Amino acid sequence: MQALKARVENGRLRLDEPTDLPDGKEVAVVVVEDDGLSDSDRAQLLKMIDESFADDAAGDVESFSKVIADLRAQL
């Protein structure tokens, strides 16, 4: 997943930066009204999300089921 920032211009979305997505690629758009984050908090969150995708691509992750099972075992 890749987070992209866009603005509405004349009723159309315009990306603020170039992308390497192929022509014709369909994307999902989520409108964020106010997430309550400061610019620095949002930048940190997006950095952490990018890092987690890199971890996943490198296979450096645990399954959600295992994490839940480990937490339940601690109760």
DSSP file (Angstrom, degrees, kcal/mol; ACC not computed):
  #  RESIDUE AA STRUCTURE BP1 BP2  ACC     N-H-->O    O-->H-N    N-H-->O    O-->H-N    TCO  KAPPA ALPHA  PHI   PSI    X-CA   Y-CA   Z-CA
    1    1 A M              0   0    0      0, 0.0     2,-0.4     0, 0.0    52,-0.1   0.000 360.0 360.0 360.0 146.2    0.0    0.0    0.0
    2    2 A Q        -     0   0    0     51,-0.0     2,-0.5     2,-0.0    48,-0.0  -0.992 360.0-141.2-133.3 124.4    1.2    3.5   -0.8
    3    3 A A        -     0   0    0     -2,-0.4     2,-0.4    43,-0.1    47,-0.0  -0.760  25.1-176.5 -87.2 125.4   -0.2    6.6    0.8
    4    4 A L        -     0   0    0     -2,-0.5     2,-0.4    15,-0.0    15,-0.0  -0.923  18.5-138.3-121.3 147.2   -0.5    9.5   -1.7
    5    5 A K        +     0   0    0     -2,-0.4    11,-2.8     2,-0.0    12,-0.4  -0.894  28.9 169.3-107.2 134.4   -1.5   13.1   -1.0
    6    6 A A  E     -A   15   0A   0     -2,-0.4     2,-0.3     9,-0.3     9,-0.2  -0.920  21.3-146.1-138.8 163.1   -3.8   14.8   -3.5
    7    7 A R  E     -A   14   0A   0      7,-2.5     7,-2.9    -2,-0.3     2,-0.6  -0.927  25.0-113.8-127.3 154.3   -5.8   18.0   -3.8
    8    8 A V  E     +A   13   0A   0     -2,-0.3     2,-0.4     5,-0.2     5,-0.2  -0.791  34.9 176.4 -89.9 126.0   -9.1   18.6   -5.5
    9    9 A E  E >  S-A   12   0A   0      3,-3.2     3,-1.6    -2,-0.6    -2,-0.0  -0.973  72.0 -18.7-131.2 117.5   -8.9   21.0   -8.5
   10   10 A N  T 3  S-     0   0    0     -2,-0.4     3,-0.1     1,-0.3    -1,-0.1   0.876 128.5 -51.8  54.5  40.4  -12.0   21.7  -10.6
   11   11 A G  T 3  S+     0   0    0      1,-0.2     2,-0.3     0, 0.0    -1,-0.3   0.530 120.1 104.2  78.4   5.5  -13.7   18.6   -9.2
   12   12 A R  E <  S-A    9   0A   0     -3,-1.6    -3,-3.2     2,-0.0     2,-0.4  -0.899  72.8-116.6-119.5 148.8  -10.7   16.3  -10.1
   13   13 A L  E     -A    8   0A   0     -2,-0.3     2,-0.5    -5,-0.2    -5,-0.2  -0.688  28.7-170.1 -82.7 134.0   -8.1   14.8   -7.9
   14   14 A R  E     -A    7   0A   0     -7,-2.9    -7,-2.5    -2,-0.4     2,-0.1  -0.986  19.9-129.2-126.8 121.3   -4.5   15.9   -8.6
   15   15 A L  E     -A    6   0A   0     -2,-0.5    -9,-0.3    -9,-0.2     4,-0.1  -0.382   5.5-142.5 -67.4 144.5   -1.6   14.2   -6.9
   16   16 A D  S    S+     0   0    0    -11,-2.8    -1,-0.1    -2,-0.1   -10,-0.1   0.592  85.2  28.5 -81.3 -11.0    0.9   16.4   -5.2
   17   17 A E  S    S-     0   0    0    -12,-0.4    -1,-0.1     0, 0.0    -2,-0.0  -0.968  93.1 -91.3-145.9 157.5    3.8   14.2   -6.3
   18   18 A P        -     0   0    0      0, 0.0     2,-0.3     0, 0.0    -2,-0.1  -0.281  39.4-157.8 -66.5 157.6    4.6   11.8   -9.2
   19   19 A T        -     0   0    0      2,-0.1   -15,-0.0    -4,-0.1    -4,-0.0  -0.956  23.1-141.2-134.8 155.7    3.7    8.2   -8.8
   20   20 A D        +     0   0    0     -2,-0.3    -1,-0.0     2,-0.0     0, 0.0   0.208  59.0 130.5 -99.9  15.2    5.0    5.0  -10.5
   21   21 A L        -     0   0    0      1,-0.1    -2,-0.1     4,-0.0     3,-0.1  -0.435  64.5-108.8 -66.0 141.3    1.5    3.5  -10.7
   22   22 A P    >   -     0   0    0      0, 0.0     3,-1.9     0, 0.0    -1,-0.1  -0.363  39.0 -90.0 -72.2 152.4    0.7    2.2  -14.1
   23   23 A D  T 3  S+     0   0    0      1,-0.3     3,-0.1    -2,-0.1     0, 0.0  -0.328 114.4  25.1 -56.8 138.7   -1.9    3.9  -16.3
   24   24 A G  T 3  S+     0   0    0      1,-0.3    -1,-0.3    -3,-0.1     2,-0.2   0.357  83.6 146.1  86.8  -5.8   -5.4    2.6  -15.7
   25   25 A K    <   -     0   0    0     -3,-1.9     2,-0.3     1,-0.1    -1,-0.3  -0.468  44.7-135.4 -66.0 129.0   -4.6    1.3  -12.2
   26   26 A E        -     0   0    0     -2,-0.2     2,-0.3    -3,-0.1    -1,-0.1  -0.695  25.2-172.8 -85.8 139.9   -7.7    1.7  -10.0
   27   27 A V        -     0   0    0     -2,-0.3     2,-0.4     2,-0.0     0, 0.0  -0.935  22.9-122.4-130.2 153.5   -7.1    3.1   -6.5
   28   28 A A        -     0   0    0     -2,-0.3     2,-0.5     2,-0.0    -2,-0.0  -0.791  25.0-154.9 -93.7 138.9   -9.3    3.5   -3.5
   29   29 A V        -     0   0    0     -2,-0.4     2,-0.5     2,-0.0    -2,-0.0  -0.961   7.9-168.9-118.5 130.5   -9.7    7.1   -2.2
   30   30 A V        -     0   0    0     -2,-0.5     2,-0.5     2,-0.0    -2,-0.0  -0.979  17.8-139.0-118.3 123.9  -10.5    7.9    1.5
   31   31 A V        -     0   0    0     -2,-0.5     2,-0.7     1,-0.0    -2,-0.0  -0.705  13.2-157.7 -83.7 125.9  -11.5   11.5    2.3
   32   32 A V        +     0   0    0     -2,-0.5     3,-0.2     1,-0.2    -2,-0.0  -0.907  14.8 176.8-107.2 109.5   -9.9   12.6    5.6
   33   33 A E  S    S-     0   0    0     -2,-0.7     2,-0.3     1,-0.2    -1,-0.2   0.973  73.7 -22.6 -75.2 -57.5  -11.8   15.5    7.1
   34   34 A D        -     0   0    0      1,-0.1    -1,-0.2     2,-0.0     0, 0.0  -0.778  52.6-179.3-158.8 108.3   -9.9   15.9   10.3
   35   35 A D        -     0   0    0     -2,-0.3     3,-0.1     2,-0.2    -1,-0.1   0.478  45.5-122.9 -90.0  -1.9   -7.8   13.1   11.8
   36   36 A G        +     0   0    0      1,-0.3     2,-0.3     0, 0.0    -2,-0.0   0.541  68.5 130.4  76.3   5.5   -6.8   15.3   14.8
   37   37 A L        -     0   0    0      1,-0.0    -1,-0.3     4,-0.0    -2,-0.2  -0.704  56.6-127.6 -94.8 144.1   -3.1   14.8   14.0
   38   38 A S     >  -     0   0    0     -2,-0.3     4,-2.7    -3,-0.1     5,-0.2  -0.380  35.0-102.8 -74.4 166.2   -0.5   17.6   13.8
   39   39 A D  H  > S+     0   0    0      1,-0.2     4,-2.3     2,-0.2     5,-0.1   0.899 124.2  47.8 -58.4 -41.0    1.6   17.7   10.6
   40   40 A S  H  > S+     0   0    0      2,-0.2     4,-2.2     1,-0.2    -1,-0.2   0.895 112.1  48.8 -70.1 -38.6    4.6   16.2   12.5
   41   41 A D  H  > S+     0   0    0      2,-0.2     4,-2.5     1,-0.2    -2,-0.2   0.910 112.5  48.7 -64.7 -41.1    2.4   13.4   14.0
   42   42 A R  H  X S+     0   0    0     -4,-2.7     4,-2.7     2,-0.2     5,-0.2   0.910 110.7  50.4 -64.5 -42.3    0.9   12.6   10.6
   43   43 A A  H  X S+     0   0    0     -4,-2.3     4,-2.1    -5,-0.2    -1,-0.2   0.902 111.6  48.5 -62.0 -40.9    4.4   12.5    9.1
   44   44 A Q  H  X S+     0   0    0     -4,-2.2     4,-2.3     2,-0.2    -2,-0.2   0.911 111.3  49.9 -65.7 -42.1    5.6   10.1   11.8
   45   45 A L  H  X S+     0   0    0     -4,-2.5     4,-2.3     2,-0.2    -2,-0.2   0.935 111.3  48.1 -61.5 -47.0    2.5    7.9   11.3
   46   46 A L  H  X S+     0   0    0     -4,-2.7     4,-2.5     1,-0.2    -1,-0.2   0.873 110.7  52.2 -63.2 -36.6    3.1    7.7    7.6
   47   47 A K  H  X S+     0   0    0     -4,-2.1     4,-2.4    -5,-0.2    -1,-0.2   0.920 110.0  48.6 -63.3 -43.6    6.8    6.9    8.1
   48   48 A M  H  X S+     0   0    0     -4,-2.3     4,-2.1     2,-0.2    -2,-0.2   0.880 110.5  50.9 -65.1 -38.0    5.8    4.1   10.5
   49   49 A I  H  X S+     0   0    0     -4,-2.3     4,-2.1     2,-0.2    -2,-0.2   0.932 110.4  49.1 -64.3 -45.5    3.3    2.7    8.0
   50   50 A D  H  X S+     0   0    0     -4,-2.5     4,-2.0     1,-0.2    -2,-0.2   0.908 111.0  50.8 -58.8 -42.3    6.0    2.8    5.2
   51   51 A E  H  X S+     0   0    0     -4,-2.4     4,-2.4     1,-0.2    -1,-0.2   0.875 108.0  52.2 -63.8 -37.4    8.4    1.0    7.6
   52   52 A S  H  X S+     0   0    0     -4,-2.1     4,-2.3     2,-0.2    -1,-0.2   0.881 108.2  50.7 -68.6 -36.4    5.8   -1.7    8.3
   53   53 A F  H  X S+     0   0    0     -4,-2.1     4,-2.5     2,-0.2    -1,-0.2   0.888 110.2  50.5 -65.4 -37.5    5.2   -2.3    4.6
   54   54 A A  H  X S+     0   0    0     -4,-2.0     4,-1.7     2,-0.2    -2,-0.2   0.905 109.5  50.6 -65.2 -40.9    9.0   -2.7    4.2
   55   55 A D  H  <>S+     0   0    0     -4,-2.4     5,-2.7     2,-0.2     4,-0.4   0.917 111.1  49.1 -60.5 -43.4    9.0   -5.2    7.1
   56   56 A D  H ><5S+     0   0    0     -4,-2.3     3,-1.3     1,-0.2    -2,-0.2   0.919 109.4  51.1 -62.5 -44.5    6.2   -7.1    5.5
   57   57 A A  H 3<5S+     0   0    0     -4,-2.5    -1,-0.2     1,-0.3    -2,-0.2   0.829 111.1  49.3 -62.6 -31.6    8.1   -7.2    2.1
   58   58 A A  T 3<5S-     0   0    0     -4,-1.7    -1,-0.3    -5,-0.2    -2,-0.2   0.486 115.7-116.6 -85.4  -3.4   11.2   -8.5    3.9
   59   59 A G  T < 5S+     0   0    0     -3,-1.3     2,-1.1    -4,-0.4    -3,-0.2   0.657  72.9 136.0  78.0  15.0    9.2  -11.2    5.7
   60   60 A D      < +     0   0    0     -5,-2.7     2,-0.3    -6,-0.2    -1,-0.1  -0.452  42.6  96.5 -96.0  60.9    9.9   -9.6    9.0
   61   61 A V        -     0   0    0     -2,-1.1     2,-0.3    -5,-0.2    -9,-0.0  -0.923  61.9-133.9-141.2 164.0    6.4   -9.9   10.5
   62   62 A E        -     0   0    0     -2,-0.3     2,-0.1     2,-0.0    -2,-0.0  -0.903  35.8-100.8-116.8 151.7    4.3  -12.2   12.7
   63   63 A S     >  -     0   0    0     -2,-0.3     4,-2.1     1,-0.1     5,-0.1  -0.388  24.3-125.2 -70.0 149.3    0.8  -13.3   11.9
   64   64 A F  H  > S+     0   0    0      1,-0.2     4,-2.5     2,-0.2     5,-0.2   0.889 111.4  57.0 -59.6 -40.7   -2.0  -11.6   13.7
   65   65 A S  H  > S+     0   0    0      1,-0.2     4,-2.4     2,-0.2    -1,-0.2   0.891 107.0  48.2 -60.0 -40.6   -3.3  -14.9   14.9
   66   66 A K  H  > S+     0   0    0      2,-0.2     4,-2.6     1,-0.2    -1,-0.2   0.912 110.4  50.8 -67.4 -41.8    0.0  -15.7   16.6
   67   67 A V  H  X S+     0   0    0     -4,-2.1     4,-2.2     2,-0.2    -2,-0.2   0.931 112.7  46.3 -61.8 -45.0    0.2  -12.2   18.2
   68   68 A I  H  X S+     0   0    0     -4,-2.5     4,-2.7     2,-0.2     5,-0.2   0.916 112.1  50.7 -63.3 -43.6   -3.3  -12.6   19.6
   69   69 A A  H  X S+     0   0    0     -4,-2.4     4,-1.9    -5,-0.2    -1,-0.2   0.905 110.6  49.7 -61.3 -41.3   -2.6  -16.2   20.9
   70   70 A D  H  X S+     0   0    0     -4,-2.6     4,-0.8     2,-0.2    -1,-0.2   0.896 111.7  48.2 -65.1 -40.1    0.6  -14.9   22.6
   71   71 A L  H >< S+     0   0    0     -4,-2.2     3,-0.7     1,-0.2     4,-0.4   0.911 111.0  50.2 -67.2 -41.6   -1.4  -12.1   24.3
   72   72 A R  H >< S+     0   0    0     -4,-2.7     3,-1.3     1,-0.2    -1,-0.2   0.854 104.7  58.5 -65.1 -33.5   -4.1  -14.5   25.4
   73   73 A A  H 3< S+     0   0    0     -4,-1.9    -1,-0.2     1,-0.3    -2,-0.2   0.762 100.0  58.5 -66.8 -23.8   -1.5  -16.8   26.9
   74   74 A Q  T <<        0   0    0     -4,-0.8    -1,-0.3    -3,-0.7    -2,-0.2   0.594 360.0 360.0 -81.7 -10.3   -0.3  -13.9   29.1
   75   75 A L    <         0   0    0     -3,-1.3    -1,-0.2    -4,-0.4    -2,-0.1   0.480 360.0 360.0 -76.7 360.0   -3.7  -13.5   30.7
